[in-house]
């Protein structure tokens, strides 16, 4: 027990510094160096008031030049930029979801992909009014896949998943006209609205930004999460490890990186293949070790307990260890820098998706139909590359922590069942959690999500905020790179209960959970929406009244903005640690931080001082408690 | 008012009262007046346990009150609530101790008030052994005295120690119920503050048995939370003071169950149970207390004395025979929600609907659920069925899986024994023996032939196949840990078995899965985890970690063992091995003999003679005790070349192991029907004749290097 302590951000940084020394030796570039070169950033861009939507420009707004050539002011420009940013994120998540739906269409009893969670498929089918009685599960899967794909382009109606929300929320959406129609349409509409000569009214642009976000969280992302569960299994608590120390010096290290689990699931399968393991032995390795980076890592950690080597800003570090035989990527958040960097080492940088093609990479195209062969080829390439490792460059920082991950909504409910009393309670609800919150044992919950961003000391904001929240008896649910920061620090070790206030500590002990719960990848933030909806239905309170807030302290991608928009639109106040690049417009800022509250009962708060950000969240939670009289 | 505010308010009220009482006492007696409870070495035990400071005078009590005040912080956090609860309890102790000034005896029959240290020392052993499975604190008045008595009696019948505070004392007295420490029902006192006398017991237990340092409040609360199986039943109406006391109880880990409507509930901690008749079950579940079932409700006796009983055909009422009709016995793990504890269902005809002397189908499925249950334990539990059912007077059981055979005697039948009673026996035995992993258990007994057929072929057999596959996939390499087993150290104090997937314990009764389950069931028991991270020599299977473990568990008698060699550092033998193998120098091979074989071996020694030089926990290179199933293992004396060294076995043993041995020989060396090359007593018991036979058969051992 006494041996447990968190790994500090200083230790993370010392490990990184040591790796950068290796980098310097081989003449490698790094994000740290590129940040220096890019600083200071363009001020107009940072404030969102540079318009390059037509070729009359680019136009930028100053005191002397308050309007662009077409006459659009700072508010219109910032609003358009914000909407386009959102649309980029929504398109990205949703297209990932679409790939999953297509993969679902290939499932077969003897195929590369199978239905692993039939019960969940049947549950969703019933939700969608599809006949399930007496049907072959694969036939049902194919029908569901087609229905889901129709959600992307349906000519009429709104997203099917919206019905999962509490009625109150559904009504708000309807009244505010932000119910997403076809998923692709909300992206197209966003692009259309922001084309030269269309909307310049901030209110309209922000409204569509919410709607585009909704098409992601309550559309494409939800498809991605739910049907991934159907094919790869709904996550349940599993033990794993996190940080660079999970890489093994005596084994072939394959790093999976990106977002789509279709590839990484197959890589994991074939890394266990006796033929491949035998091949590794002949190459002088003691085995094949798969570890992950970014959200692909979250996916396979949640379902298989595959260790997590690092998050977004660690992606170069895994190569810098000199012990990475292959970094295999699918889509999103992949640094093009990995190409040149891999050339400084023996590492194979293997791209697999037509969506993410990069120079200096080996492109092994991955198809659902030929997934097995593709994966085997990739594993073989990595294994054969073991012989090329340059021993003098190998240095794996020996930092790692234990983590219990895998808290899907289903797993959380099941965990909560474990603390019920069968003499008085019903099972299968979130009521035990609500009881903890209502009684005050827990003050509330924070959903912490998002990326790393060099604008913030990497991982520091995530970890410090989590420490502060759990100390104040606030349970934290996590996804994405935020979750990996927690795991690497040790906050997902059940022993981290000793860092909590008495209330959360007791809850951790009784429910046998760590104080911060890993809910999955960034696409899986849709799980958080389902959880919030369940809490609302089980308590009879609107989501916005629950003492629950969202937080993205180190966000950086367009996806994060799309997520933020659907989280706010779902009624959850959201706190950002990085400016959403609209500060050049007081009106857009108003709409995001106050105006939208009229529509959805929640809004953004931006606070770059991490200490204050934490205090603001706690204060908001206590305000919500006071309003409820609890 | 929120729950937290209620606690704070109750705490403030009690503090005010205490302050007044202490001041009044000082005014009356002076600050130097001695205060103490009788017969305790821990002056003001609760305050001493929490702060480490002994209070002996009124003046010191006043100072202590100042310390208590510092606990009463008012942030809206559970820590503040817990500390206010503790502060309330300490105030109660102060109020109570004032009653004892000048050697007064404030409590009279039937109330006890303060309990002496000696009482705690007496309770210690039964609490540790589980003879007292829990401690109930009943507070207030039950809705009716009948309900009060029923509740107290229900705990009493389970062996739970009951303490009473407040109105319930009069209620049980009016009903004429006898109370007293000897009956495990202790009325403490009628004021709510007298509840401190049971808290005092719990805290002194932590100091006496838990070696908690007085003043180490964190470890004190950890001790009571983890080790004192107490809980509170508080009857409505609850006032602020009781709620504040309840916060103290919950801080110590004791859940509070109440019938007070409108209370703000907290899972596993503060539970609303409007139905007093369910207080017992609700409380036990909340505190995870499992009651050993000592009395199985069946019309015949149940004891190991009946294990060897045989029911002859003429004495038989009905029988069930898996070799003729569809039968099965199966343990299935399920979700807790899918199981109703102690539910026993018979689907199909009961024994009294079956013809006298008839042969019938039976399939019983025992569904179990538990937080720590793993599917690997299913067969471990299932293997005990034979033993359980055989212990029933007038019932006989042989076989397993879908090949069991059961007979019920006419006598048992006429005494009222029915199939549902098999369910009772299975339920009670599984719950008793596997309480570490089984929280809930339900039994379904099928006798309907169609259902039996379905259960056998669609449920049981696929499960058995899956388990067999799992067993096959378990190799020494595929697992991360091995287990030690020292079950037989009672006889052989320096012997340690190292149990691996491919090498079961030499008694033949402990497989790797058994050892794993034993370890989970009793983490401090005979089977301990041994890591296998530091390999010294892969050929003979020697590990630094294994050596370390063996050294530790043999108390230093053994330094090094190998897992796969009988020549180099062989594993020791106790005395309960199924087989012995020893080198046969003429053929470069080994001879194996088993306990059941009374005859001579080609080594010129019988089993007992060989056993006398092999047992006792000493290493005897060239000789080794082992289990029968080890013979077919790929790891059997792997270092010396493996099973192709086997040249002789008693015929019966040879037949028993033939299938697996032949399969292993085929896989390792490509030899078909290897056992045909192995001698037995019908072929030779003389080494020269044996060699002649081996030569004729072309036995591979002849071509191997000599072992010595």
Interface residues (C-beta under 8 A of the other chain):
Chain A: X416 X417 X418 X419 X420 X421 X422 X423 X424 X425 X427 X428 X432 X435 X436 X438 X439 X440 X441 X443 X472 X473 X501 X502 X503 X506 X509 X510 X512 X622 X629 X630
Chain B: X2 X3 X4 X76 X77 X78 X79 X81 X82 X225 X264 X265 X266 X267 X268 X269 X270 X271 X272 X273 X278 X281 X282 X285 X286 X336 X337 X371
